[in-house]
Amino acid sequence: MIRVASPIGEPAAFDTECRQKGRQWIEDHPNAEGRPPDYWSLFRGDLREGFGRRCGYFAMFMHDKAVDHFQCWDNCRAVNPQLAFEWDNLRFIAPSLNSKKGTLDGRLLDPFEVKDEWFAVEIPSFVLRITDRLPSPLRTKAEFTLDRLDLQQGRKAVTLRWEWYEQHRLGELTLAGLQRNAPMVARAVEKWEQDGKGDLPAIPRPVS
């Protein structure tokens, strides 16, 4: 995970096409039963661009477009249904992580609160580690986030990191491209080189 700048600018049409339509739906459904209409889906592309086209948790480029409510609908419904239609409650994350997150938003780190130096990727394992820069009061939440979303050494997370690494090692992707698409992997590469460990090693594809 890396820092995601917040707030990401709200699209000009969001108020009329999502917020106001959402509030009208809530007024028409005072018990807020069932799933709300996904008026926010019109703005998936805007959200993705705001996140630099990277999943807020994997911190890597994603083709998939998933809009996550950081405070999920079930929790919004119990406290403030209108929050489901607020731009500041939306996050861009991989669809697979959206389902793993479930209703546990209160126990997970918000991509908007993460700082760059809190996590680091290791070479050659591609495991994600918590650094000593993470504030101690947030350690339990960080550990739960990595475990719940399989970010530390989950197969998908590790394989994605390796794939970006390989593109760069083979000369198919510049360091600037790696920094753009997989910044945590880029930092691991830079650290490897700064530590004088020589050429980047050829690492077998992680077992999936």
Phi, psi and omega in degrees: 000145178227169179294134172245122183300134180224142000276148174277134187306129180288130178300149185301324185271359186297320184299312183283323187271343180234299185301308184291321177294324178294318179295324177294320178298319179296320178295324180281343180231072187302335179269358178048046181277150179074183180277141179284158176294142185270065178300335181290345184297335178297342188247019177302315181298319178297318181294316179300316178296321179297332178267013181067024182065017180247140174301136182296340180254314177291333183058039178221155179304137180227131172284325182295147178242108178233128175262120178252137170272115182303313168267109189294167184301316181301321179283324175299315183302325182283337186244307184204090183305330182297337181298336179296339183247022179257133182303320184292349179264000184262142178226150176261113179220162179298141181306321181297328180281330178301317181288325179291327182296319177055227182257019186266025185304327181292344182256359184252150172294142174271129177309333180286343182261352183284142174254152186304322188272005184284335184226154178213144176265139180257143170250131016259004187280334186062023175280144178267127182244148171277132180267172179283001177275348178289128178302133185303325179297341182260001186297316180299317179295320180296316180297320179294320180298313180297320181289313184296321184262006180055043183273334187289301179219028175296150185302314183294316182298312182294318180295318178298318178298317180298318182298317178294319178301313182298319178302319180287316182299324181276001178082012181273348183216127179290166176298322178298320177293322178294320178298326181284318188266331180213070188301328180289326175292320178300319179294323178295319178296314180298319179295320178303315182288320179296328179282359177067037182273002178091200181297150177297133184284149170282122185242129179302148177302133178303143179291128182246000000 
